[in-house]
């Protein structure tokens, strides 16, 4: 009788530990909605102000104009309207009503500003530019935008929420498209003929230094804290890659590398110094990566869609936009 009780105790203990481990490690993928008709729609960016209110921008197809969509119930339903762009690349909403979108119109860089959730827009063209490729605000007034022009790219800064812009710097490197700032430290990411190319500033854009990452192609990155930077893309063999620097980009070490060729990591974001998410595409299709230990280890999960963008609210809530207009929500179960 004693041995039977011990046996039953250990069986129950084993089952409890197994279920607990699964609950803490499993991610739930929910297809919230496909709010654009047709499988040619592309979600370019998604942003959530909280767990209920969010915005998305994208294209109905590769040549048929842009759209802005708003949800007030966590992505289950969307109000969609057309926006006057030939291509959309960047978006920031400060609250439920006020926001800025950047992109391209008639082969010129343009931003459009709304104060009523996209019903009306004020349009501002950037002369001598062909497209505005990204926009990033460090607070409600100070923001940065990257611009493409005939001989390379430019970085502009605003101190009054986009009413006026001043030129900070320019470069002959044409493929520069991502900007990210934190506490005065900023990066602008791109690629040149030798590999990944990064401009780094430590004083809010007054001075910039060049950083090269040879034999790689960079898609996305983030200033995590102080001198810590993280970027993602693929290496010379086209294996998906995540790199980290702790000295403003002078030296880099590998956090993650795909075992599959013809893969890439296209977006990455850390909502905290420990928790990070990334998305990418590989031989088996789209995937998501998550780390809970500052990138020392990663969990990979296939998602069955082609991801195009990502927005992370917190550790438990990650939204992913895709080709075809589907929005996925990745929610980690925690008991």
Number of C-alpha atoms within 10 A of each C-alpha: 6 7 8 9 10 11 12 12 11 12 11 12 11 12 11 12 11 11 10 13 12 13 14 12 11 14 18 11 17 13 16 15 15 19 18 20 11 12 13 14 23 26 30 24 22 25 21 24 14 13 13 12 16 22 24 23 26 29 25 21 16 13 9 12 17 24 23 23 23 23 18 18 12 17 25 14 15 20 11 17 13 16 22 15 23 18 27 29 20 24 24 22 21 15 15 18 12 14 20 21 25 28 27 24 19 11 14 19 25 25 25 21 22 17 17 12 18 22 11 12 18 11 14 15 18 16 10 13 21 21 27 30 24 24 26 18 23 13 10 14 13 15 21 27 26 27 29 26 21 10 12 15 23 21 23 18 23 17 16 12 19 20 10 11 17 11 13 15 15 17 14 14 16 18 17 28 22 23 26 23 23 16 12 14 21 25 27 24 24 23 21 19 11 12 17 25 23 24 20 25 19 19 12 19 21 10 12 18 12 13 17 18 20 15 14 23 26 28 21 23 27 24 24 21 15 15 14 16 22 25 28 30 25 26 24 12 12 18 20 26 24 27 22 22 18 16 12 22 23 11 13 17 11 15 17 19 18 18 11 14 15 15 24 28 29 24 24 26 21 23 14 13 13 13 17 21 23 23 26 24 21 20 10 11 14 21 20 22 18 22 17 17 12 15 21 11 13 18 13 15 15 16 20 11 19 20 27 20 24 26 21 22 14 15 18 14 13 18 22 25 25 22 20 21 23 22 26 23 23 20 17 17 13 13 6
